[in-house]
Amino acid sequence: MSAEDDNDEGLSDNQPQKSDWKIKVNGIELTLANSIPYTTIEQYVKSHPEMTAQEVINVWEPFKKCSARKWVVANKDEIENMNPRYANYSYKINCSDGTSLWVNKDGWMHHPIVEGRRDTISEFINAVKEADLGIIITEESI
């Protein structure tokens, strides 16, 4: 990870953010903002069992632009060489090829109350919808 990844501006300080929005990923209702990316990618893995972990990582690599931490998915080598603060706050997904990938759980915010912070979840949701990956994400105000 680069020096910019140590910049805490706009991050959630590892506190999962609850939302006043009901968000569903392929019908699974989620209550924490940081669960949206890993649930989305987990659903993608389940619908593409023929793909290796690295192939899945390659699909999701462009989505790093949505993350305040500049990463969304990592392979074993990347996670092992990452600052433990970030590596330990990730979600492991096992793929059918016997390898795993890790999804970033840090820095995801949805409609942040502090001015100037990015709505990284809305960025992610919009990017997933535009990519047309077969994942359906819906949100509604509650």
C-alpha positions as CSV (number, residue, x, y, z in Angstrom):
1,M,0.0,0.0,0.0
2,S,1.2,3.5,-0.7
3,A,1.7,6.4,1.7
4,E,-1.6,7.8,0.6
5,D,-3.3,4.8,2.0
6,D,-2.2,5.9,5.5
7,N,-4.2,9.1,5.1
8,D,-7.2,8.7,7.3
9,E,-9.2,11.6,5.7
10,G,-12.7,10.4,4.9
11,L,-12.4,7.0,6.7
12,S,-14.7,5.4,9.1
13,D,-12.0,4.6,11.7
14,N,-13.0,0.9,11.5
15,Q,-16.5,1.6,12.7
16,P,-19.1,0.0,10.5
17,Q,-21.6,2.7,9.5
18,K,-25.3,2.0,9.9
19,S,-27.6,3.6,7.4
20,D,-31.0,5.1,7.2
21,W,-31.3,3.2,3.9
22,K,-32.4,-0.3,3.2
23,I,-29.9,-1.9,0.8
24,K,-30.3,-5.3,-0.7
25,V,-27.7,-7.2,-2.7
26,N,-29.4,-9.9,-4.8
27,G,-32.2,-9.8,-2.2
28,I,-30.0,-10.0,0.9
29,E,-30.8,-7.1,3.2
30,L,-27.8,-5.4,4.7
31,T,-27.6,-3.0,7.6
32,L,-23.9,-2.0,7.6
33,A,-22.3,0.0,4.9
34,N,-19.1,-1.9,4.9
35,S,-20.9,-5.2,4.2
36,I,-22.1,-4.0,0.8
37,P,-18.9,-4.5,-1.1
38,Y,-18.0,-7.9,0.4
39,T,-21.6,-9.2,0.0
40,T,-21.6,-8.0,-3.6
41,I,-18.4,-9.7,-4.4
42,E,-19.4,-12.8,-2.5
43,Q,-22.6,-13.0,-4.6
44,Y,-20.5,-12.6,-7.7
45,V,-18.2,-15.5,-6.7
46,K,-21.2,-17.7,-6.0
47,S,-22.6,-17.0,-9.5
48,H,-19.3,-17.6,-11.2
49,P,-17.9,-20.8,-9.6
50,E,-15.8,-21.4,-12.7
51,M,-13.6,-18.4,-12.0
52,T,-10.4,-18.5,-10.0
53,A,-9.8,-16.0,-7.2
54,Q,-7.4,-14.1,-9.4
55,E,-9.9,-13.9,-12.2
56,V,-12.5,-12.5,-9.8
57,I,-9.9,-10.0,-8.5
58,N,-9.2,-8.9,-12.0
59,V,-12.9,-8.2,-12.6
60,W,-13.2,-6.1,-9.4
61,E,-9.8,-4.3,-9.6
62,P,-11.3,-1.3,-11.4
63,F,-13.7,-0.7,-8.5
64,K,-10.8,0.4,-6.3
65,K,-11.6,3.9,-7.5
66,C,-14.7,3.8,-5.2
67,S,-12.7,3.0,-2.1
68,A,-11.2,5.5,0.3
69,R,-8.4,3.0,0.9
70,K,-7.7,2.6,-2.8
71,W,-8.3,-1.2,-2.8
72,V,-11.4,-3.4,-2.9
73,V,-10.0,-6.9,-3.4
74,A,-6.6,-8.5,-2.7
75,N,-5.0,-11.8,-3.2
76,K,-3.0,-13.7,-0.6
77,D,0.3,-12.1,-1.4
78,E,-1.2,-8.6,-1.4
79,I,-3.0,-9.1,1.9
80,E,0.2,-10.6,3.5
81,N,2.2,-7.5,2.4
82,M,-0.4,-5.0,3.5
83,N,-0.3,-2.9,6.6
84,P,-1.9,-5.2,9.3
85,R,-4.4,-2.4,10.2
86,Y,-6.0,-2.8,6.8
87,A,-5.3,-6.5,6.2
88,N,-7.0,-7.5,9.4
89,Y,-10.1,-5.5,8.6
90,S,-11.0,-7.4,5.5
91,Y,-13.5,-10.2,4.6
92,K,-12.1,-13.5,3.2
93,I,-14.0,-15.2,0.4
94,N,-13.0,-18.7,-0.6
95,C,-13.3,-19.5,-4.3
96,S,-14.0,-22.8,-5.9
97,D,-10.5,-23.2,-7.2
98,G,-9.2,-23.6,-3.6
99,T,-7.8,-20.1,-3.3
100,S,-9.1,-17.1,-1.5
101,L,-9.5,-13.3,-2.0
102,W,-10.0,-10.6,0.6
103,V,-12.4,-7.7,0.4
104,N,-11.7,-4.3,2.1
105,K,-14.1,-3.5,4.9
106,D,-12.5,-0.1,5.8
107,G,-13.5,3.4,4.8
108,W,-16.9,2.7,3.3
109,M,-19.5,5.4,3.9
110,H,-23.0,5.9,2.8
111,H,-24.4,9.5,2.9
112,P,-21.7,10.6,5.4
113,I,-22.8,13.4,7.8
114,V,-19.4,15.1,7.8
115,E,-19.1,17.5,4.9
116,G,-16.4,16.7,2.4
117,R,-16.4,13.0,3.0
118,R,-17.0,10.8,0.0
119,D,-20.1,8.6,-0.3
120,T,-18.0,5.6,-1.3
121,I,-20.9,3.2,-1.1
122,S,-23.0,5.2,-3.6
123,E,-19.9,5.3,-5.8
124,F,-19.6,1.5,-5.5
125,I,-23.3,0.8,-6.1
126,N,-23.3,3.0,-9.2
127,A,-20.2,1.4,-10.6
128,V,-21.6,-2.1,-10.0
129,K,-24.8,-1.1,-11.8
130,E,-22.9,0.4,-14.7
131,A,-20.7,-2.7,-15.1
132,D,-23.8,-4.9,-15.5
133,L,-22.2,-7.9,-13.6
134,G,-25.4,-9.7,-12.9
135,I,-25.5,-8.3,-9.3
136,I,-28.7,-6.5,-8.3
137,I,-28.3,-3.8,-5.7
138,T,-31.4,-1.9,-4.6
139,E,-31.7,0.9,-2.0
140,E,-34.5,2.7,-0.4
141,S,-34.9,5.3,2.4
142,I,-36.3,4.0,5.7
